[in-house]
Amino acid sequence: MPRRRITQTDVAAMAGVSQATVSFVLNGSTPAGVRISEETRQRVLDAIRITGYTANPAAQRLAGGGLAQILGVFTYEATFPRASRDFYGPFLTGIEHAAERLGVDLLLFTSAPVQDGRRRLTREGWQRLGVADGCLLLGQHEHRGELQHLLDTNYPFVFIGKRGSDGGRLPYVGADYVGGTVRQIDRLVALGHRRIGYVGMRGTDQPTLDRVDGYRSAMKAQGLTTRFVELDDVAATAAEIVDQRFTAVVVAPENHPEELADELERRGRRVPDDVSVLLLGQPHHPRRGGRPWSGFSVPREEMGARALYLLSRLVADDSPKRDRGTGRTPTDLELHQILVCPDVEGGTAAPARDPRPETDNRTDPA
């Protein structure tokens, strides 16, 4: 039968002292007027060694108000979903490496059930977060009310991914989707392309909003017409790309680019000879032996590491001196960090075969 957990009471009984004495020895300090002899301290240490007692860091923190040296990780979607198994992996790798360097432990909050593809911090989740000194949050389907609650209660947290909030108080480490998308449009224009479409679902998540913003601003700066193609169905999308006579498209990476390229080639439009395809981030569903995609990559591992470093600084600076109105600290932390998305050369971008001036001045009404 498994043994029960050894407690301070067991240690105290073996050493012949009070539980308070055991706690004083473990903490390495005693209150004014209390003296513990070296002999008593040694008996307590011997009892700890013999029993194999280990302190509960959460209990120590609650009792003494100190830090547990535990940082949490909470994901709004399943952490290891099969459909996007590569999405969270690099983030978690970066977080783990940073934790090793900082000498802190990680606690992955997974007890909240995933319902309709989403987790929530409400109900028991608030109390569970208290076990950690602070928490990293990541996911595409966050609940804004929960984030505001964390801000209002001054709980240290950092979101992995750009997020807005009232007063700009929400700390995050994000990727520069806007700048990365602008560079891809400029890259295609330099290759002679003029009919450049944007392919992807028009969601309200921040990465999509930033990609669309980058596409719009780059096309406007180049004097070109914006054209959007919703990717509800791969075959229908490929047909529209052919009908619109696009010579190049930029594609949101979650939209099955391999299948789209296959369908284009079945319609006689080879990639990249007839249609250049640039991905705005790594594919969410990579195919083994798939195409070497051109575009840009999201520095997910670096984002995870930088987010944990920022969180550790917020935890260290969390004190009564923190301004509860702005959430800022005297150390003037950089609460909003945006990392550059490196370009990927790949093999799916080529010069336009028949670069002609843009003559169609119609703009997408959206």
C-alpha positions as CSV (number, residue, x, y, z in Angstrom):
1,M,0.0,0.0,0.0
2,P,1.3,3.5,-0.8
3,R,2.5,5.5,2.2
4,R,0.7,8.7,3.2
5,R,2.6,12.0,2.8
6,I,5.0,12.8,5.7
7,T,3.9,16.0,7.4
8,Q,5.6,18.5,9.8
9,T,3.7,16.9,12.6
10,D,5.5,13.6,12.0
11,V,8.9,15.3,12.0
12,A,8.0,17.2,15.2
13,A,7.0,13.9,16.9
14,M,10.2,12.2,15.9
15,A,12.4,15.1,17.0
16,G,10.4,15.7,20.2
17,V,9.6,19.3,19.5
18,S,6.6,21.4,18.5
19,Q,5.5,21.8,14.9
20,A,6.3,25.5,15.1
21,T,9.9,24.6,15.9
22,V,10.1,22.5,12.8
23,S,8.7,25.3,10.7
24,F,11.2,27.8,12.2
25,V,14.1,25.4,11.3
26,L,12.8,24.9,7.8
27,N,12.4,28.7,7.2
28,G,15.8,29.4,8.7
29,S,14.5,32.2,10.9
30,T,12.8,32.6,14.3
31,P,10.6,35.4,15.7
32,A,11.9,37.8,18.3
33,G,12.3,36.2,21.7
34,V,12.5,32.7,20.4
35,R,15.7,30.8,20.6
36,I,16.4,27.3,19.1
37,S,19.6,25.5,20.4
38,E,21.9,23.9,17.9
39,E,21.2,20.5,19.5
40,T,17.4,21.0,18.9
41,R,18.0,22.2,15.3
42,Q,20.1,19.2,14.6
43,R,17.4,16.8,15.9
44,V,14.9,18.4,13.6
45,L,17.3,18.1,10.6
46,D,17.9,14.4,11.5
47,A,14.2,13.7,11.7
48,I,13.7,15.4,8.3
49,R,16.4,13.2,6.8
50,I,15.1,10.0,8.3
51,T,11.4,10.6,7.4
52,G,12.2,11.9,3.9
53,Y,10.0,14.9,4.6
54,T,9.8,17.5,1.8
55,A,8.1,20.9,2.3
56,N,5.0,21.7,0.4
57,P,5.9,24.9,-1.5
58,A,2.3,26.0,-1.8
59,A,1.7,25.6,1.9
60,Q,5.0,27.4,2.7
61,R,3.9,30.3,0.5
62,L,0.5,30.6,2.1
63,A,1.9,30.4,5.6
64,G,4.8,32.8,5.1
65,G,3.7,35.0,2.2
66,G,6.8,34.2,0.3
67,L,7.3,33.1,-3.3
68,A,6.9,29.4,-4.2
69,Q,9.3,29.7,-7.3
70,I,6.5,28.1,-9.3
71,L,5.2,29.7,-12.5
72,G,2.1,28.4,-14.2
73,V,1.1,27.8,-17.8
74,F,-2.6,27.9,-18.8
75,T,-3.8,27.3,-22.4
76,Y,-7.3,28.1,-23.5
77,E,-7.3,25.1,-25.9
78,A,-6.1,21.6,-25.3
79,T,-2.3,21.8,-24.9
80,F,-1.5,18.9,-27.1
81,P,-4.4,18.7,-29.7
82,R,-3.9,16.1,-32.5
83,A,-5.1,18.5,-35.2
84,S,-2.5,21.1,-34.5
85,R,0.1,19.1,-32.6
86,D,2.9,21.4,-33.7
87,F,1.3,24.6,-32.6
88,Y,2.0,24.7,-28.8
89,G,5.2,22.6,-28.9
90,P,7.7,25.4,-29.7
91,F,6.1,27.7,-27.2
92,L,6.4,25.1,-24.5
93,T,10.0,24.3,-25.5
94,G,11.0,28.0,-25.1
95,I,9.2,28.2,-21.8
96,E,10.9,25.1,-20.5
97,H,14.4,26.3,-21.5
98,A,13.8,29.7,-19.8
99,A,12.5,28.0,-16.7
100,E,15.7,25.9,-16.5
101,R,17.9,29.1,-16.8
102,L,15.8,30.9,-14.2
103,G,15.7,28.0,-11.8
104,V,11.9,27.9,-11.4
105,D,9.4,25.1,-11.7
106,L,6.5,25.0,-14.1
107,L,2.9,24.0,-13.3
108,L,0.7,23.2,-16.3
109,F,-2.9,23.9,-15.4
110,T,-5.0,21.2,-17.1
111,S,-7.8,20.5,-14.6
112,A,-10.3,22.9,-16.3
113,P,-12.1,20.8,-18.9
114,V,-12.1,21.7,-22.6
115,Q,-15.6,22.5,-23.7
116,D,-16.4,23.5,-27.3
117,G,-12.6,23.7,-27.8
118,R,-12.1,26.2,-25.0
119,R,-11.0,26.2,-21.3
120,R,-12.1,28.7,-18.7
121,L,-10.4,30.1,-15.6
122,T,-13.7,30.7,-13.8
123,R,-15.0,28.9,-10.7
124,E,-12.2,26.7,-9.3
125,G,-9.6,28.1,-11.7
126,W,-9.1,31.3,-9.8
127,Q,-8.1,29.4,-6.6
128,R,-5.8,27.1,-8.5
129,L,-3.9,29.9,-10.0
130,G,-2.9,30.9,-6.5
131,V,-0.6,27.9,-6.2
132,A,1.8,29.6,-8.7
133,D,3.5,33.0,-8.2
134,G,2.3,34.0,-11.7
135,C,1.0,32.5,-14.9
136,L,1.6,32.4,-18.7
137,L,-1.6,32.4,-20.8
138,L,-1.8,31.4,-24.4
139,G,-4.5,30.4,-26.9
140,Q,-6.7,31.7,-29.6
141,H,-10.0,31.7,-27.7
142,E,-9.3,33.7,-24.5
143,H,-12.0,35.2,-22.5
144,R,-11.5,39.0,-22.2
145,G,-13.5,39.2,-18.9
146,E,-11.1,36.7,-17.3
147,L,-8.1,38.7,-18.4
148,Q,-9.6,41.9,-17.0
149,H,-10.3,40.1,-13.7
150,L,-6.6,39.1,-13.5
151,L,-5.6,42.8,-14.1
152,D,-8.1,44.1,-11.5
153,T,-6.8,41.7,-8.9
154,N,-3.1,42.5,-9.7
155,Y,-2.3,38.8,-10.3
156,P,1.0,38.6,-12.3
157,F,0.5,37.1,-15.7
158,V,1.8,37.5,-19.3
159,F,-0.2,36.6,-22.5
160,I,1.8,34.9,-25.3
161,G,0.4,36.7,-28.3
162,K,-0.5,40.4,-28.8
163,R,-3.6,41.3,-26.9
164,G,-5.3,44.7,-26.2
165,S,-6.9,45.9,-23.0
166,D,-8.3,49.1,-21.5
167,G,-5.4,51.4,-20.7
168,G,-2.9,49.0,-22.3
169,R,-2.2,47.3,-19.0
170,L,-2.2,43.8,-20.3
171,P,1.4,42.4,-20.5
172,Y,2.2,40.3,-23.6
173,V,4.9,39.0,-25.9
174,G,3.7,38.8,-29.5
175,A,4.8,38.4,-33.1
176,D,5.0,41.2,-35.7
177,Y,2.4,39.8,-38.1
178,V,1.8,43.2,-39.6
179,G,5.4,43.8,-40.5
180,G,5.9,40.2,-41.7
181,T,2.9,40.4,-44.1
182,V,4.0,43.8,-45.5
183,R,7.4,42.3,-46.3
184,Q,5.8,39.4,-48.2
185,I,3.8,41.8,-50.4
186,D,6.8,43.9,-51.1
187,R,8.7,40.7,-51.9
188,L,6.1,39.6,-54.4
189,V,5.9,43.0,-56.0
190,A,9.7,42.9,-56.5
191,L,9.2,39.7,-58.4
192,G,6.8,41.4,-60.8
193,H,3.4,40.3,-59.3
194,R,0.5,42.7,-59.3
195,R,-2.6,40.5,-58.9
196,I,-1.9,39.4,-55.3
197,G,-4.8,37.9,-53.3
198,Y,-5.2,37.2,-49.6
199,V,-6.5,33.7,-48.8
200,G,-7.9,32.9,-45.3
201,M,-10.8,33.0,-43.0
202,R,-11.7,36.5,-41.8
203,G,-11.8,35.9,-38.1
204,T,-11.5,38.4,-35.2
205,D,-8.5,36.8,-33.5
206,Q,-5.5,39.1,-33.3
207,P,-3.1,37.3,-35.7
208,T,-5.8,37.4,-38.4
209,L,-6.5,41.1,-37.8
210,D,-2.8,41.9,-38.0
211,R,-2.2,39.9,-41.2
212,V,-5.2,41.6,-42.9
213,D,-4.0,45.0,-41.7
214,G,-0.5,44.3,-43.1
215,Y,-1.9,43.1,-46.4
216,R,-4.2,46.1,-46.8
217,S,-1.5,48.7,-45.9
218,A,1.2,47.0,-48.2
219,M,-1.2,46.8,-51.2
220,K,-2.3,50.4,-50.7
221,A,1.4,51.5,-50.5
222,Q,2.1,49.7,-53.8
223,G,-1.0,51.2,-55.5
224,L,-2.6,47.7,-55.9
225,T,-6.1,46.4,-55.4
226,T,-6.9,44.3,-52.4
227,R,-8.7,41.0,-53.1
228,F,-9.8,38.6,-50.4
229,V,-10.7,34.9,-50.8
230,E,-12.4,33.1,-48.0
231,L,-11.2,29.5,-47.6
232,D,-14.4,27.7,-46.7
233,D,-13.7,24.9,-49.3
234,V,-10.3,24.1,-50.8
235,A,-11.8,23.3,-54.3
236,A,-13.9,26.5,-54.4
237,T,-11.0,28.6,-53.2
238,A,-8.7,27.2,-55.9
239,A,-11.3,27.8,-58.5
240,E,-11.6,31.4,-57.4
241,I,-7.8,31.9,-57.5
242,V,-7.9,30.7,-61.1
243,D,-10.9,32.8,-62.0
244,Q,-9.4,35.9,-60.5
245,R,-6.2,35.3,-62.5
246,F,-4.0,35.8,-59.4
247,T,-0.3,35.4,-60.0
248,A,0.4,35.2,-56.3
249,V,-1.5,34.7,-53.0
250,V,-0.5,35.1,-49.4
251,V,-2.1,32.4,-47.2
252,A,-2.9,32.2,-43.5
253,P,-1.0,29.1,-42.3
254,E,-4.0,27.4,-40.6
255,N,-5.8,27.1,-44.0
256,H,-4.4,23.8,-45.3
257,P,-1.9,25.2,-47.9
258,E,-0.7,21.8,-49.1
259,E,-4.2,20.8,-50.1
260,L,-4.8,24.2,-51.7
261,A,-1.6,23.9,-53.8
262,D,-2.6,20.3,-54.8
263,E,-6.0,21.6,-56.0
264,L,-4.4,24.5,-57.9
265,E,-2.1,22.1,-59.8
266,R,-5.0,19.8,-60.6
267,R,-6.5,22.9,-62.3
268,G,-3.3,23.4,-64.3
269,R,-1.8,26.2,-62.1
270,R,1.6,25.0,-60.9
271,V,3.2,26.4,-57.7
272,P,5.3,28.5,-58.0
273,D,5.6,28.7,-61.8
274,D,2.0,29.9,-62.4
275,V,1.0,31.0,-58.9
276,S,3.4,32.0,-56.1
277,V,2.2,31.0,-52.6
278,L,3.6,32.6,-49.5
279,L,2.6,31.5,-46.0
280,L,2.1,34.1,-43.2
281,G,3.6,31.8,-40.6
282,Q,4.4,28.1,-40.3
283,P,1.7,25.6,-41.5
284,H,-0.5,24.4,-38.7
285,H,-0.9,21.0,-40.4
286,P,2.5,20.2,-41.9
287,R,2.7,17.4,-44.4
288,R,5.6,15.0,-44.1
289,G,7.7,15.6,-47.2
290,G,5.6,18.6,-48.1
291,R,6.6,21.7,-50.0
292,P,9.3,24.1,-48.8
293,W,7.1,27.1,-48.2
294,S,8.2,30.6,-48.7
295,G,6.9,33.4,-46.4
296,F,7.8,34.1,-42.8
297,S,8.0,32.1,-39.6
298,V,6.6,33.0,-36.2
299,P,9.4,32.9,-33.5
300,R,7.3,30.7,-31.2
301,E,10.1,29.3,-29.1
302,E,11.6,32.8,-28.5
303,M,8.1,34.1,-27.6
304,G,7.7,31.4,-25.0
305,A,11.1,32.1,-23.4
306,R,10.7,35.9,-23.5
307,A,7.2,35.6,-22.0
308,L,8.6,33.6,-19.0
309,Y,11.4,36.1,-18.5
310,L,8.9,39.0,-18.4
311,L,6.6,37.1,-16.0
312,S,9.5,36.4,-13.6
313,R,10.3,40.1,-13.6
314,L,6.7,41.0,-12.9
315,V,6.6,38.5,-10.0
316,A,9.9,39.8,-8.6
317,D,8.6,43.4,-8.8
318,D,5.2,42.6,-7.4
319,S,5.0,44.6,-4.2
320,P,2.8,47.3,-2.6
321,K,4.8,49.9,-4.6
322,R,3.1,48.6,-7.8
323,D,0.7,51.2,-9.1
324,R,-2.7,49.4,-9.0
325,G,-4.2,52.0,-11.4
326,T,-1.7,51.3,-14.2
327,G,-0.2,48.0,-13.2
328,R,3.3,49.5,-13.8
329,T,6.2,49.0,-11.5
330,P,9.1,51.3,-10.6
331,T,11.5,49.3,-12.8
332,D,9.5,50.5,-15.9
333,L,9.1,47.0,-17.4
334,E,8.5,46.6,-21.1
335,L,5.1,45.1,-20.8
336,H,4.4,44.9,-24.6
337,Q,7.0,43.1,-26.6
338,I,6.7,42.4,-30.3
339,L,9.2,40.1,-32.0
340,V,10.2,40.1,-35.6
341,C,9.0,37.2,-37.8
342,P,12.0,36.1,-39.9
343,D,11.5,35.6,-43.6
344,V,11.8,32.1,-45.0
345,E,13.2,31.8,-48.6
346,G,11.5,28.4,-49.3
347,G,10.6,27.4,-52.8
348,T,7.1,28.6,-53.5
349,A,7.8,32.1,-54.8
350,A,8.9,32.8,-58.3
351,P,8.9,35.8,-60.7
352,A,5.5,36.6,-62.3
353,R,5.4,35.1,-65.8
354,D,3.4,37.9,-67.4
355,P,3.6,41.0,-65.1
356,R,1.1,43.5,-66.4
357,P,0.0,46.8,-64.9
358,E,-3.0,46.7,-62.6
359,T,-6.0,47.9,-64.5
360,D,-8.9,46.6,-62.3
361,N,-9.5,49.3,-59.7
362,R,-12.3,47.5,-57.9
363,T,-11.6,47.1,-54.2
364,D,-12.9,44.5,-51.8
365,P,-15.9,46.0,-49.9
366,A,-14.9,44.3,-46.7
